[in-house]
């Protein structure tokens, strides 16, 4: 279990770092022109949304994951009210990219004490759960409810909360030894509704090449596009951690949120040893992460 948990959390972080360079470039031909066939961590272009970031940094998703991991290390528990206040304080001074969900959530919390964030349905809100899953699973504690609550603090739109629940169920099954595809199929039957459809569609298109399939699902940030895209890549490359993440970033769009899901689940499935050491060592926050683990 220790190896699976380390694979999960480190897989999520390294996936975000890998995505930083081409993140939010939707034109796959531009990615190929500027980066070629990506084999490792790269720096963002001068016109990137992540100006000021350098090779080995994280996107805003990874930065929030790191903040969450260090918060849990320092506080020893997840209290939604306390975390919301700490998150808001951190975002006030954050000098990276602030997406609409972050801005809308901060504005909302200035007007109400309810623990409901923006109406965004973007997958990025759910993937922040990686440190929380690590922290609770390490103590053999359930994390389904907490994974949904942490998502709800910043994202509440569309199917995002149901998708967050599905992610916790899939990860839990994989940590307990089930293969990702089996975990996905079982979760689909358990949750039903739109999320079941997303999972079934992801599994059904295994034979289509990623650079054809991801644009069909949608390259954008919405969870209704990013969630099935991530699961499709997990299913297609269940035994190949590296290829799954590299094909994900070549496919463009919000490759960071998709990648974190892929990195978490395949990292949990295979364990830490599947993650290339060169990728881990290229992460600028690698030592900070290890101190928390």
N, C-alpha and C positions, 0 to 999 in steps of 0.2 A: 504493500500500500504506500509506503514512503516513496518508493521509486515512481509509482504511478502519479502520486500527488506532485512530486517535483517535476515530472514530465509534463503534467498538466499546466502548472503555473509558468514554468520556464518556456513551454511551448507557446503559451499565449503571448508572453512578452516578446519572444523572438519573432513571432509572426507579425506583430505590430512594427517592430524595428525594420523587418524586411520590406514592409509595405510603404515605409515613409517616403522613399525616393519617388516612386511613381504614383503615390496616393492621389486619388481624385483626378487622375488623367483618364478620361473616358475614351480617348482615341488610341486604340491598340497599336496603330501604325506609328503614332508619336512615341509610345513607350518603346517600341522596337528601334526606332530611329535614335532616340536619346540614350537608351540603356542597353540595347541589344537583347540577347537572351540572358536574363538576370540569373546569376548564380549565387548571389549573396547580398549583403546589406549595402545599400547605396545612399548617397546624399540627395536631398531634394533639389529640384531645378530652381533657378533664380525667380521664376514666376509662380512658384508653388504657394499653396495656401499656408505652408509651414515655413515661411521665410524666417531666417535666423536659426533654423535647426541645422545640425550637421550630421554627417554619417554616424550612425550608431545611436542617435536620439530616438525618441518615441513620437508618435502622433499625439494628439490630445487625448485619445483613448488610452494609450499606454501610460501617459503621464497621470491620468486619473487612476489607473490601476495601481501604479506605483504609490501614489498618495494613499490609496485605500490600504495597500499592503503595510505601509509604514504606520498608518493610523491603527490598524489592528495589532501590530507589534507593540505599539506604545500603550494602547488602551486595554488590550487584553479581552475585548468584547466588542460586539456590534450593537450599539444603541442607535436606532434610526434617527431620533431627535438630535442626539449629540453629533452623529456623523453628518447629518444635514447641515448643522451649524458650522462644523469644521470644514465641510466641503465648500459652503458658501464663502467662508473666510479665505480659503485657499484660492478659489476662483476670482475673488476680488483683485488679487495681486498676480494672478497667472498671466504670463506674458506670451503664451502660445496661442494657438487658434481657439477662439470661443465660438462654438456653433450656435445655431438658433435655439436648440434645446437648452443649452447652458444659460444663454441670455434670458430666455423666457422663464426658466425656472428661478433664476435669481430675482427677476422682477416680481414673480408670483410670490416668492417667500418674503418679499418686502411688504406684501399686502395681506398675507394670511398665515396662520400657523398650521394649516392642514399639510399633511405629508404627501402632497400630490404635486409632481413637477409639471413640466410642459406637456402639451398634447402631442408631442412628437412620437412617431412610431418607429424611429430609427433603431437599428440593431445595436448601435454603439452604446445605448443605455443599458442593455442587458449584459453585454460582454464585460462590463466593469466588475461583474460578480466573481471573476476568477480568484482574486485574493480571498474573498469571503468563503468560497467553496473550499479553498485550500485550508483556511483557518479552521472551519467547522469540521470538515471531513477528517482532518488530522486528529481531532478530538473524538472521532466516531459519533459526531452529532449530525442530525438531519439538517439540510440546508435548503430545502424546497421553498419554504415560506420566506426565509430571509433573502433568497435569491430574487424572488418576486418583489419583495419590499424595497430592496436596494434599487431595483429598476424603476419602481414607481416613484421614487424620490425625484427623478428627473424626466422620466418618460412614461406617458400613460395612454397614448393614442393607438388607434387601430387594434391589431392583435398582439401588441408588444408584450403585454403581461402574460398572455397565454403562451407566447413563444418563450418568454423567460422561464415559465414553469416547465415547458417541454425541455429546455436546455438543462435545467437542473435534473430532470428525470433521466435524460440521456447520459449525462456525465456520471450520475450516481450508478447507473447500470454498468457503464464502462469501468469505473473504478472498482466495481465488484467483480469484474472479470469477463463481462460479456463483450463481444465484438461490437464495434460501432454500428454496423448495419443492423444487427439483431436488436441492439438497444433502440435504434431509431424506429424499427418496425413495431416493437412492443410499445414504445411511447406513443406512436401514432394511434394505435388501437385504444390506448388509455385516455388520451386527451380528446380525440374526435374533432369535429368541426373543421374550421379553416386550417388549423395547424396540422391536422391529419392529412389534409390535401397537400399542404406544402411538403410534408415529409414523403408522401407517396410520389409526388411529382419529381422530387429530388432523386429517388431511387429508380424511377422508371426510365430516366434518360442517361443511364450509365454509358451507353455506346456513343453518345454525341461528344465531339471534341469540346474542351472547355471554352475555347475562344469563339465557338459557335453557340454554346449553350448559355453561358453567363449573360450575354446580351439579351437572350430570349427571356430568361428569368428577370433580368434587369440588373444593371451595374450600379444602380443608385443606392442610397443609404437606407431607404425604407425597409423594414424588416420583412415585408411581404416579398421583396426581391432578394435581399441579402441572406435571409435565413435558408430558403431552399437552395440558393447558390452554394452556400457553405456546406450544407449537408450533401449535396450532389458531389462535391469534390471529395468529401470525406468518404462517401460510398465508393466512388470511382477509384480512389487511391488509398484504400483502407490500409494497405500494406506498405505504402510508400510516402512517408512523412515529408520528405524533401520535395518530391515532385508535386504533391498536393499544394504546398505553400508557394512554390515557384510558378505553377500554372495559375494559381489564384491571382498573383500580382500581375502576371502578363495579361490577364483578362480585363484589367482596368477598373475604373470606378472606385467604389468604397472598399478597396481590397483590405484595408486595415481591420474593419469590424468583421468582415468575413474571415479574414485570416486568424483572428484571435479565437473564433469558434473552432476553426480547423485545428489550430495549434493546441488548444486545450484538449479537445477530444482525442485526436491522434496521439498527442503527448501522453495523455492518461492511458491510452491503449497500449502503447509501446514502452513507455517509461523514458526516463531522462536520457538514456544512452542513445536514443534515436536522433536526438538533436545534434546537428553538427557543432563540434566544439568551436570552430572558427566563427560561427554565427553568434554563439553565446559570448565569446570573448570580444566580438565587435560591438556588443551592446555597451554603451557608455555607463549605464546604471547597473551593470552586471554585479559588481561587488556590493552595491547597495541592496540589491535583491537578495543576494546570498546571505547577507547579515540578517535579513528578516526570516530566512528559512531555517 
